[in-house]
């Protein structure tokens, strides 16, 4: 059903694991995902690009770069501001500064039972 449309585009390049790995070198790839993803979804499901939320997670659920495409009205898990970074913003940020995501402090939420939170606590970072 189109109200809760949720699709993922996986990047073939295995060395690109997350938002932190992206630089201006990846702009053609990201722009291609943006354009081709919207076109494919419009063709297959009849949902125009203007009705999609297109984003990446940080921290990701798995470290292989992937982009989420969801129906704009669908409140998908992880689509909130603490975790989701709109692909359009990612593209703009990298166009302004190739090393944006290596320099930028990125806030993210963690569940109380996540191993990463435990690691931060052990290191005295939380």
Contact map, one row per residue, 1 for C-alpha under 8 A:
111110000000000000000000000000000000000000000000000000000000000000000000000000000000000000000000000000000000000000000000000000
111110000000000000000000000000000000000000001010000000000000000000000010000000000000000000000000000000000000000000000000000000
111110000000000000000000000000000000000000000000000000000000000000000010110000000000000000000000000000000000000000000000000000
111111000000000000000000000000000000000000000000000000000000000000000110110100000000000000000000000000000000000000000000000000
111111100000000000000000000000000000000000000000000000000000000000001110010000000000000000000000000000000000000000000000000000
000111110000000000000000000000000000000000000000000000000000000000011110000100000000000000000000000000000000000000000000000000
000011111000000000000000000000000000000000000000000000000000000000011100000000000000000000000000000000000000000000000000000000
000001111100000000000000000000000000000000000000000000000000000001111000000000000000000000000000000000000000000000000000000000
000000111110000000000000000000001000100000000000000000000000000001111000000000000000000000000000000000000000000000000000000000
000000011111000000000000000000000000000000000000000000000000000111100000000000000000000000000000000000000000000000000000000000
000000001111110100000000000000000000000000000000000000000000000111000000000000000000000000000000000000000000000000000000000000
000000000111110000000000000000000000000000000000000000000000000000000000000000000000000000000000000000000000000000000000000000
000000000011111100000000000000000000000000000000000000000000000000000000000000000000000000000000000000000000000000000000000000
000000000011111110000000000000000000000000000000000000000000000110000000000000000000000000000000000000000000000000000000000000
000000000000111110000000000000000000000000000000000000000000000100000000000000000000000000000000000000000000000000000000000000
000000000010111111001100000000000000000000000000000000000000000110000000000000000000000000000000000000000000000000000000000000
000000000000011111111000000000000000000000000000000000000000001110000000000000000000000000000000000000000000000000000000000000
000000000000000111111100000000000000000000000000000000000111001111000000000000000000000000000000000000000000000000000000000000
000000000000000011111100000000000000000000000000000000011100000010000000000000000000000000000000000010000000000000000000000000
000000000000000011111100000000000000000000000000000000000000000000000000000000000000000000000000000011000000000000000000000000
000000000000000111111110000000000000000000000000000000000000000000000000000000000000000000000000000011000000000000000000000000
000000000000000101111111110000000000000000000000000000000000000000000000000000000000000000000100001010000000000000000000000000
000000000000000000001111111000000000000000000000000000000000000000000000000000000000000000000100011110000000000000000000000000
000000000000000000000111111000000000000000000000000000000000000000000000000000000000000000000110111000000000000000000000000000
000000000000000000000111111100000000000000000000000000000000000000000000000000000000000000000000010000000000000000000000000000
000000000000000000000111111111000000000000000000000000000000000000000000000000000000000000000000000000000000000000000000000000
000000000000000000000011111111100000000000000000000000000000000000000000000000000000000000100110000000000000000000000000000000
000000000000000000000000111111110000000000000000000000000000000000000000000000000000000000000000000000000000000000000000000000
000000000000000000000000011111111000000000000000000000000000000000000000000000000000000000000000000000000000000000000000000000
000000000000000000000000011111111100000000000000000000000000000000000000000000000000001000100000000000000000000000000000000000
000000000000000000000000001111111110000000000000000000000000000000000000000000000000000000100000000000000000000000000000000000
000000000000000000000000000111111111100000000000000000000000000000000000000000000000000000000000000000000000000000000000000000
000000001000000000000000000011111111100000000000000000000000000000000000000000000000000000000000000000000000000000000000000000
000000000000000000000000000001111111110000000000000001000000000000000000000000000000001100000000000000000000000000000000000000
000000000000000000000000000000111111111000000000000000000000000000000000000000000000000000000000000000000000000000000000000000
000000000000000000000000000000011111111100000000000000000000000000000000000000000000000000000000000000000000000000000000000000
000000001000000000000000000000011111111110000000000000000000000000000000000000000000000000000000000000000000000000000000000000
000000000000000000000000000000000111111111000001100100000000000000000000000000000000000000000000000000000000000000000000000000
000000000000000000000000000000000011111111100001100000000000000000000000000000000000000000000000000000000000000000000000000000
000000000000000000000000000000000001111111110000000000000000000000000000000000000000000000000000000000000000000000000000000000
000000000000000000000000000000000000111111111111100000000000000000000000000000000000000000000000000000000000000000000000000000
000000000000000000000000000000000000011111111111100000000000000000000000000000000000000000000000000000000000000000000000000000
000000000000000000000000000000000000001111111110000000000000000000000000000000000000000000000000000000000000000000000000000000
000000000000000000000000000000000000000111111100000000000000000000000000000000000000000000000000000000000000000000000000000000
010000000000000000000000000000000000000011111110000000000000000000000000000000000000000000000000000000000000000000000000000000
000000000000000000000000000000000000000011111111000000000000000000000000000000000000000000000000000000000000000000000000000000
010000000000000000000000000000000000000011101111101100000000000000000000000000000000000000000000000000000000000000000000000000
000000000000000000000000000000000000011011000111111100000000000000000000000000000000000000000000000000000000000000000000000000
000000000000000000000000000000000000011011000011111100000000000000000000000000000000000000000000000000000000000000000000000000
000000000000000000000000000000000000000000000001111100000000000000000000000000000000000000000000000000000000000000000000000000
000000000000000000000000000000000000000000000011111110000000000000000011000000000000000000000000000000000000000000000000000000
000000000000000000000000000000000000010000000011111111000000000000001111000000000000000000000000000000000000000000000000000000
000000000000000000000000000000000000000000000000001111100000000000011111000000000000010000000000000000000000000000000000000000
000000000000000000000000000000000100000000000000000111110000000000111100000000000000011100000000000000000000000000000000000000
000000000000000000000000000000000000000000000000000011111000000000111000000000100001111000000000000000000000000000000000000000
000000000000000000100000000000000000000000000000000001111101000001110000000000000001111000000000000000000000000000000000000000
000000000000000000100000000000000000000000000000000000111111100000100000000001000011100000000000000000000000000000000000000000
000000000000000001100000000000000000000000000000000000011111000000000000000000000011100000000000000000000101000000000000000000
000000000000000001000000000000000000000000000000000000001111100000000000000000000010000000000000000000000001000000000000000000
000000000000000001000000000000000000000000000000000000011111111000000000000000000000000000000000000000000000000000000000000000
000000000000000000000000000000000000000000000000000000001011111000000000000000000000000000000000000000000000000000000000000000
000000000000000000000000000000000000000000000000000000000001111100000000000000000000000000000000000000000000000000000000000000
000000000000000011000000000000000000000000000000000000000001111110000000000000000000000000000000000000000000000000000000000000
000000000110011111000000000000000000000000000000000000000000011111000000000000000000000000000000000000000000000000000000000000
000000000110010111100000000000000000000000000000000000000000001111100000000000000000000000000000000000000000000000000000000000
000000011110000001000000000000000000000000000000000000010000000111110000000000000000000000000000000000000000000000000000000000
000000011100000000000000000000000000000000000000000001111000000011111000000000000000001000000000000000000000000000000000000000
000001111000000000000000000000000000000000000000000011110000000001111100000000000000000000000000000000000000000000000000000000
000011111000000000000000000000000000000000000000000111100000000000111110000000000000000000000000000000000000000000000000000000
000111100000000000000000000000000000000000000000000111000000000000011111010100000000000000000000000000000000000000000000000000
011111000000000000000000000000000000000000000000001110000000000000001111110000000000000000000000000000000000000000000000000000
000000000000000000000000000000000000000000000000001110000000000000000111111000000000000000000000000000000000000000000000000000
001100000000000000000000000000000000000000000000000000000000000000000011111000000000000000000000000000000000000000000000000000
001110000000000000000000000000000000000000000000000000000000000000000111111100000000000000000000000000000000000000000000000000
000000000000000000000000000000000000000000000000000000000000000000000001111110100000000000000000000000000000000000000000000000
000101000000000000000000000000000000000000000000000000000000000000000100011111100000000000000000000000000000000000000000000000
000000000000000000000000000000000000000000000000000000000000000000000000001111110000000000000000000000000000000000000000000000
000000000000000000000000000000000000000000000000000000001000000000000000000111110011000000000000000000000000000000000000000000
000000000000000000000000000000000000000000000000000000100000000000000000001111111011000000000000000000000000000000000000000000
000000000000000000000000000000000000000000000000000000000000000000000000000011111111000000000000000000000000000000000000000000
000000000000000000000000000000000000000000000000000000000000000000000000000000111111100000000000000000000000000000000000000000
000000000000000000000000000000000000000000000000000000000000000000000000000000011111000000000000000000000011100000000000000000
000000000000000000000000000000000000000000000000000000001110000000000000000001111111100000000000000000000011100000000000000000
000000000000000000000000000000000000000000000000000000111100000000000000000001111111110000000000000000000000000000000000000000
000000000000000000000000000000000000000000000000000000111100000000000000000000001011111011000000000000000000000000000000000000
000000000000000000000000000000000000000000000000000011110000000000000000000000000001111111000000000000000000000000000000000000
000000000000000000000000000001000100000000000000000001110000000000100000000000000000111111100000000000000000000000000000000000
000000000000000000000000000000000100000000000000000001000000000000000000000000000000011111110000000000000000000000000000000000
000000000000000000000000000000000000000000000000000000000000000000000000000000000000111111111000000000000000000000000000000000
000000000000000000000000000000000000000000000000000000000000000000000000000000000000111111111100000000000000000000000000000000
000000000000000000000000001001100000000000000000000000000000000000000000000000000000001111111110000000000000000000000000000000
000000000000000000000000000000000000000000000000000000000000000000000000000000000000000111111111000000000000000000000000000000
000000000000000000000000000000000000000000000000000000000000000000000000000000000000000011111111110100000000000000000000000000
000000000000000000000111001000000000000000000000000000000000000000000000000000000000000001111111111110000000000000000000000000
000000000000000000000001001000000000000000000000000000000000000000000000000000000000000000111111110000000000000000000000000000
000000000000000000000000000000000000000000000000000000000000000000000000000000000000000000011111110100000000000000000000000000
000000000000000000000001000000000000000000000000000000000000000000000000000000000000000000001111111100000000000000000000000000
000000000000000000000011100000000000000000000000000000000000000000000000000000000000000000001111111100000000000000000000000000
000000000000000000000111000000000000000000000000000000000000000000000000000000000000000000000100111111100000000000000000000000
000000000000000000000010000000000000000000000000000000000000000000000000000000000000000000001101111111110000000000000000000000
000000000000000000111110000000000000000000000000000000000000000000000000000000000000000000000100001111110000000000000000000000
000000000000000000011000000000000000000000000000000000000000000000000000000000000000000000000000001111110000000000000000000000
000000000000000000000000000000000000000000000000000000000000000000000000000000000000000000000000001111111000000000000000000000
000000000000000000000000000000000000000000000000000000000000000000000000000000000000000000000000000111111100000000000000000000
000000000000000000000000000000000000000000000000000000000000000000000000000000000000000000000000000000111110000000000000000000
000000000000000000000000000000000000000000000000000000000100000000000000000000000000000000000000000000011111000000000000000000
000000000000000000000000000000000000000000000000000000000000000000000000000000000110000000000000000000001111100000000000000000
000000000000000000000000000000000000000000000000000000000110000000000000000000000110000000000000000000000111110000000000000000
000000000000000000000000000000000000000000000000000000000000000000000000000000000110000000000000000000000011111000000000000000
000000000000000000000000000000000000000000000000000000000000000000000000000000000000000000000000000000000001111101011000000000
000000000000000000000000000000000000000000000000000000000000000000000000000000000000000000000000000000000000111111001000000000
000000000000000000000000000000000000000000000000000000000000000000000000000000000000000000000000000000000000011111001000000000
000000000000000000000000000000000000000000000000000000000000000000000000000000000000000000000000000000000000001111101100000000
000000000000000000000000000000000000000000000000000000000000000000000000000000000000000000000000000000000000011111111100000000
000000000000000000000000000000000000000000000000000000000000000000000000000000000000000000000000000000000000000011111110000000
000000000000000000000000000000000000000000000000000000000000000000000000000000000000000000000000000000000000010001111111000000
000000000000000000000000000000000000000000000000000000000000000000000000000000000000000000000000000000000000011111111111100000
000000000000000000000000000000000000000000000000000000000000000000000000000000000000000000000000000000000000000011111111110000
000000000000000000000000000000000000000000000000000000000000000000000000000000000000000000000000000000000000000000111111111000
000000000000000000000000000000000000000000000000000000000000000000000000000000000000000000000000000000000000000000011111111111
000000000000000000000000000000000000000000000000000000000000000000000000000000000000000000000000000000000000000000001111111111
000000000000000000000000000000000000000000000000000000000000000000000000000000000000000000000000000000000000000000000111111110
000000000000000000000000000000000000000000000000000000000000000000000000000000000000000000000000000000000000000000000011111110
000000000000000000000000000000000000000000000000000000000000000000000000000000000000000000000000000000000000000000000001111111
000000000000000000000000000000000000000000000000000000000000000000000000000000000000000000000000000000000000000000000001111111
000000000000000000000000000000000000000000000000000000000000000000000000000000000000000000000000000000000000000000000001100111
